[in-house]
Amino acid sequence: MISENGMKILGVSGWSGCGKTTLIVALIPRLRARGLTVSTLKHAHHAVDLDTPGKDTWRHREAGAREVILATGRRWALLHESRDEPEPSLTDLLGHLQPVDLVLVEGWKTGAYPKLEIWRPLGEDKPPRFPDDPTIVAVASAPLLDPARYGRPELPALPLNDVGGIAEFVVHFARTSETA
């Protein structure tokens, strides 16, 4: 998938607790070292507040401002209040990002975009998703799974502890011209 502003999108998908965030944090510096610009989108299923209650920007939002920008000499952040609006789609959120080579997406695991599945045996009720999800383009697992045993012999299988190998896969993915 390529976003409307030309960015390549790759999801890092898997069950809660399988190591998605840990892998993303390990991948970003490796991808940047290989010349890619990278942004991330993270979906949370619980309430998150990035603002400190009682501080000025929090007070602005509480007073009813739809958007508040907090800016310093080192970074800026835009806080957008959805109020009674529906949750924005992944496509909507991608439209807010500045163009980069690759956007790594954590969450939205049922979305129709290419994903790298992270899998660990977390219990019998948490099987790998790749056998039934054609949007998964590779699986990184510990222990290493054989996708052929699940009817997907074409699917790349990567050892989860080989971050360098996973980074190479992601770089190749980001640089190919397929639009998936």
C-alpha positions, 0 to 999 in steps of 0.5 A: 500500500502506498498512501495518497502522499506517496508513502509506503506503509507496512504494518507490524501486527500481532497479538498483545505482548508479542514484541511489536513495539520492541521490534519497531524501536529496534528497526527504526535506527537500522532503517535510518542507517540504510537511508530510509526516512521513517514515521510511525502510527500507533493505535491504542485501544485504551484512553491515552492522554499526552497532555498534563492535566492543569497545564496550559495546553490541557486547559485549552483543550478542556475549554473546547479548543478543537486543536492545540499545537504545543511548540518548543525549540526542539519539537511540536505536537498537535493535539486534536480533539475528536469530541463526538466524531468517529475515530479517524481511519488509518487513511485519515491519519496518514494524511496528517504525516509529512512524506517519508519513505516508510510508515510503520503502523502498529495496530489496525491489524484487520486493515487492508494493507501489507503487514509483517506479523510478529508471533510468539506462542502466547497461549493456545488461543493466540495462533498465528494470523498469517494463515487466514490473512492475505495482507500479511507479507512475512512472519517474524517468529520465535520459535521460527515458523514454517509457513508451508505447514500453514498453507503459505509456502511463499511467505517469508519466515524470519527469526524474531531475534534477527533484527538485522535480517528483518531490517533487510526485509523491510528495506527491500519492501520499502524500496520495491515499486509494488503498491500491494 
